[in-house]
Amino acid sequence: MVNGLPKQNRLCGQLHIAQLYKEGKRFTAWPLRVTYQPSEELTQVLVWAPKSLFKRAVQRNHLRRLMREAYRLHQDLLGDNHYRIAFNYMDKEEQPLAVIEKAICKSLKKISEQS
């Protein structure tokens, strides 16, 4: 199992992100809003914690780290299909890893079932 989330698996670039939010499908797995779109390339992930809810960068970085870790541990739930996925944190309070991990698992299962 991979012990990190390499740069090639991170969604970056304004065009790709704009296309994902414009054309992708959305659903909520509390405390996350998930936007996804099938991709022909590698699976790429964007994790986001809003500055409007968490003013301190330490809190935002901590939440992003937890979401990346939860995704990394359960990315095999997607199977062989490739997607562009954005995980947006929506709750006003920081949740523990177990809650975030449960939401990520639920969302990855839902994505793999819908394709």
C-alpha positions in Angstrom: 0.0 0.0 0.0 1.2 3.5 -0.8 2.2 5.6 2.2 1.5 9.0 0.7 -0.6 10.8 -1.8 1.7 11.7 -4.7 1.5 14.9 -6.6 0.1 13.1 -9.7 -2.9 12.0 -7.6 -3.7 15.5 -6.4 -6.2 17.6 -8.4 -4.6 20.9 -9.3 -5.0 23.4 -12.1 -7.9 25.9 -12.4 -9.3 24.4 -15.6 -9.6 20.8 -14.2 -11.1 22.1 -11.0 -13.6 24.4 -12.7 -14.6 21.6 -15.1 -15.2 19.3 -12.1 -17.4 21.7 -10.3 -19.3 22.6 -13.5 -19.9 19.1 -14.9 -19.4 16.8 -11.9 -22.1 15.1 -9.8 -22.6 16.1 -6.2 -23.8 14.5 -3.0 -23.3 15.0 0.8 -21.8 12.5 3.2 -21.8 14.6 6.4 -19.5 16.5 7.2 -18.3 16.4 3.6 -19.7 17.5 0.3 -18.4 15.3 -2.5 -18.1 16.3 -6.2 -16.9 13.7 -8.6 -16.5 13.1 -12.3 -15.2 10.1 -14.2 -11.7 10.5 -15.6 -9.7 8.8 -18.3 -6.4 9.5 -16.5 -5.4 8.7 -12.9 -7.7 9.2 -10.0 -7.1 12.7 -8.7 -8.3 14.2 -5.4 -8.9 17.7 -4.1 -9.4 18.3 -0.4 -10.7 21.6 0.8 -11.5 23.2 4.2 -13.0 26.8 3.9 -11.3 29.8 5.4 -14.8 31.2 6.1 -15.4 28.4 8.7 -11.8 28.0 10.0 -9.9 31.2 10.3 -6.7 29.6 11.5 -4.5 27.9 8.9 -3.5 25.3 11.5 -7.1 24.1 11.7 -7.6 24.0 7.9 -4.3 22.2 7.4 -5.2 19.7 10.1 -8.6 18.9 8.5 -7.0 18.6 5.0 -4.4 16.2 6.5 -7.2 14.1 8.1 -9.1 13.9 4.8 -6.1 13.0 2.8 -5.2 10.3 5.2 -8.7 8.8 5.3 -8.7 8.8 1.4 -5.3 7.2 1.2 -6.3 4.4 3.6 -9.5 3.6 1.6 -8.7 4.5 -2.0 -8.9 0.8 -2.9 -12.8 1.0 -2.6 -12.9 2.7 -6.0 -11.6 -0.4 -7.7 -10.0 0.1 -11.2 -12.1 3.1 -12.2 -10.6 6.6 -12.4 -12.3 9.8 -11.1 -11.7 13.4 -10.3 -13.0 13.9 -6.7 -13.3 16.9 -4.5 -14.0 16.6 -0.8 -15.3 19.9 0.7 -15.5 20.1 4.5 -18.8 21.7 5.5 -19.1 21.3 9.3 -18.4 24.3 11.5 -16.5 22.2 14.1 -13.5 19.9 13.6 -14.6 16.3 13.7 -12.2 13.4 14.7 -10.6 11.2 12.2 -13.1 8.4 12.8 -16.0 10.6 11.6 -14.1 11.8 8.6 -13.0 8.3 7.7 -16.5 7.0 7.9 -17.7 9.8 5.5 -14.9 9.1 3.1 -15.6 5.4 3.0 -19.3 6.0 2.5 -18.7 8.4 -0.3 -16.1 6.2 -2.1 -18.5 3.3 -2.0 -21.3 5.5 -3.4 -19.1 6.7 -6.2 -18.0 3.2 -7.2 -21.6 1.9 -7.1 -22.9 4.7 -9.3 -20.5 4.1 -12.2 
